[in-house]
């Protein structure tokens, strides 16, 4: 039409109808609420699951005016490595201190390996740390661990005594007595349970050398189950879910203070690994018996040679 207005395209601004997922609809009208289909429900279910590899929380199991005691999960570092921005147990302890003292900060008095779980103690001030560290070995009257190890122990208890030395790569090894830089390490152990080619042992530290328990047990022929550094080489299918070493208790006797004992139960994963070992041995035995039976049947069915 000459001289008339040009028609407005459908869905364009000024047109009485707008485009929607269902076609054209009056402008300003509300879309009906979408009905959730199977794919949407499936997506929601997936996102509700915890992320793979997510660590369980560290549990505050003891607190008084001077110290904090945490039950640390395996995989969480006590102190973040240099250059790392990852959250560590010291950060968590400091947050707890700041609840009462905004300017306060937790202080490390001892450590356990990142992949070891269990009890870790922090001082709630630099002054308390200094008091504890002046004679830490005398103040700590007991340090107990539980480990699941390879092999069945040949007796109910014993003492591991060796000299340990750390090399430039951070790996610890058993050294000769007179070797320069070597330090004496003593660990008492007691058998708790032994079956299916593995043993659950309780260990009491008399010294606190780096990787002491892991190195001494490996040297004795009973490496800690799941130890990637000092344990035997295994296929990925036979690897444990974690390092099976747990700090179960620590007892502090500070002069002028009451005795303080902080404890944590043995993780359920250790018993799961024991049961898994039994299942694996049973499955292997069944396969061997079936293979032997098959070979025997084949031997009977084959013709005699001429």
N, C-alpha and C positions, 0 to 999 in steps of 0.2 A: 504494500500500500504506500503510494507516494505521499510524502509529507507526514506520514504517521509515525508513531514510536515503534522502534524495533522490539520484537518480543524478547523477554528476559529468558535466558537458558534455564532449564530445569536444575534446581539445586543451587543456582547462583544467588548472591545477596540480592534481596528485593523480590525474589520469587516467593509466592505463598507456600510453596512446598520445599522441603529440604531432603537431602539424601540420607538414608539410614541403612543399617545392615539388612533390613527387610524391604528396601526399595524406597519410594518417595512417601513422605508423611508430612502432615501439616507442621509448618514452622512453629517452634515453641512447645510442641507436644513432647511429653516425657517418654523415653524408651521403656518398654516393659523390662522387668528384672530378668536377667538371663538365668535359665535353668541350668544347674550344674550337670554336666555330662560325665561319663566314665573317665575321660581323660583328665578333666579338671579335678575330680576326686582323687585320681591316682597321683597327680602332681602335688596336691595338698598333702597326701599321705607321705610322699617322699620328702617334702620339705620339713615335715614334722619330726622326722627321724634325726637323731644326733649325728653330727658330722663324723665321718670316718676318721679314726685316729684322735678324736677329741679326748683329752685327759680328764679323769674324774677329779673333783675338787679336792684341794688340800683341806684337812679337817683340823680345826683348833681343838685339841683334846685336853689342854692344861693351860691355866693362866693364873698368876698371882701378881703381886706388886713389882716383881723383879724379872720374871722370865715368862716366855711363851713356849708351849710345846705343841708341835704340829705332827700329824700323821700324813707324811708326804706320799703322793702317788708315784709309781714308777714312770719315768720319762720327764719329770719336772726337775729342773736344775735348782740347787740351793742358791747359787749365785749365777747370774747370766754371764756367758763367756764374753770375752772382749769383742766388741763390734756387734754384738747381738742386741736386738731391741725386744727380744722375747720376754715375756713375763716370767719371773722366777719366784721362788718361795720367799726370798728376802723382801720382795715388793709386797707380797701378801701380808707378811708379818709387820712391815712398816705401816701399812694401812690400818692394821689392828691397833698399833701403838698410837697412831694419830687420832683415833677416836676419842681418847682421853687427853692426849697431849698433842695439839696440832703442830707443834714444833719438834716433836720427838721423832725418833728413828730407831728401828730394831737393829741389833748388832749380832753378827755371826760369831758363835763361840766354838762350833764344830761343824763338820759337813759329812754327808754321805754321798755316794755316787749318784749321778742323775738317774740311772736306770735301777738303782736300789730304792725300795720303798721303805716307809716306816718313820720312826720317831726322830725329829730334829728339834733342838732347843735353841732359842734366841734370847739374848739379853734385851731388856727394854730400855737400856741406856748405856752410854759409854762407860759410866762409872761401875755399873753392875758387870759389864764385860771385863773390865780390868780386874775386878775382884775374883771373877771366875777363872780367868786365864792365868792368874798368878801361880796357881797350883792345880791345873785342870785334872791331871792324872790322879792326884790325891782326892780331889773333890768328887770325881766320878767313881763311885764304889762298884758299879756294875754296868756293863754294856752287853746286851744280849741280842743276838741275831738268830734267825732261822733260815736255813738254806735247803733247797731241794737239789741233790747232787746226782751225778751219774754213778752207777754201780752200787752194789750192796756192801755196806761196811762189814768188815770181818770181826769187829768187836763192838761193845756197847759204848765205850768212851775212850778218850785219848787226849793227847796234847800235841799240838803242831808247833815246833820251834824251828825257825829258820832265819837266815839273814837276807834281807831284801834290798834291792837297789833299783832306782829308776833311771832309765836311759834318756837320751836326748829327745826321743819321740814321745815320752810320757808313759811308755810301757814299763811295767815293773817285772823283775825277774829274781829268781833265787840266786844269791851270790855266795861266794866263799867267805868264810868267817873273817879272814884277814884282808878282804878286798876293800879298797878305799871307797868311802861313801856308803858302804853297806850298813844297814841298821837291823838290830835284832827284833824279831817279831814273834809273839807268843799268843796262841789261840787255843783255848780248851774247848772240846766238843763232846756232845752227848747224843747218842742215837735216839730218835723219837719214833721212827717207823721205817721199815725197809721192806720193799716188795717190788716185783716186776722190773728188777734191774736198776732201781733207783732208791735213794735213801733221803729221809727228811731228818736233818740234824739241827740241834741247837748249839750255838757257838757263843762263847764268852771271851771277849777281848781283854787281854792284859796289856797290850800295846795298841796304838792306833795308827799303823802305817798305811800309806796309800795302797788301795787294792789288796790289803793284807789277806782277807778271807779268800778272795777269788784266786790269788796266786798260790797260796798255801794248799788249798783244796785241789787245784789243778796239778800242782807238783806231787801231791799224794795219790794221784790217779783218780780223783773224784771231782772233776770240774763242776761248777754250778750249772744247772740246766739253763739253757738260753743265754749263756755267756758268749758273745760274739768275739771277744778279745782273747780270752784264755781257755775257752772251751774247744772241743774237737770240731773239725770241719764237718758240717752236715748239709744235706740237701734242704732246699727251702720248704719242702713238704714235711720235713721232720723237725723243723725249728719250733721252739717253744714260743708262746705268745709274748713272753717277757723274760727279763733276767730274774730268776727265782731266788732272790736274796732280799730279806726283809729285816729291818731293825725293830725288834719287838719290844725292847725295854731299855730305859736308862735310869739310873738311880744317882741322885746328887746329894752329897752330904757336906754342906757349907757350914763351917764353924759359926755357932751362934744362931743357926737357923734350923728349922725342922727338916727331917729327911724328906726328900721329894722323889717319888718314883712315878715315871710316866710310861704307859704301856700301850701296845697296839696288837690286835690279834693277828694270827697267821692268815695271809690272804687266801681266799677260796681258790684262786688260780693254781696254787701249789697242789692242792688235792685234785683239781681237774687234770693237771699234768700227770699225776700219779695214776689216775684212772685211765687217761689216754694211753699211757705206756702199757698198761695191762691190756687195753683193747688192741693196740698195735701188735703186741706180742701174740695175742690170741689169733688175730687175723693172719699174721705171718705163719703161725703154726698150722692153721687150717689150710692155707695155700700150699704149704710144703707137704702136708698129708695127702691133699688131692693130687698133687703132681706125682708123688711117689706111687699112689694107687693107679694113676693113669699109666705110668711107666710099667708097672707090674702087669696090668691088663694087656698092654701092647706086647710085652714079652711072651705072655701065654698065647696070644693070638698069632704071632708070627710063625711061619713054617720053619721047620728044621732045615739047616743047611745040608746039602748033598755031600 
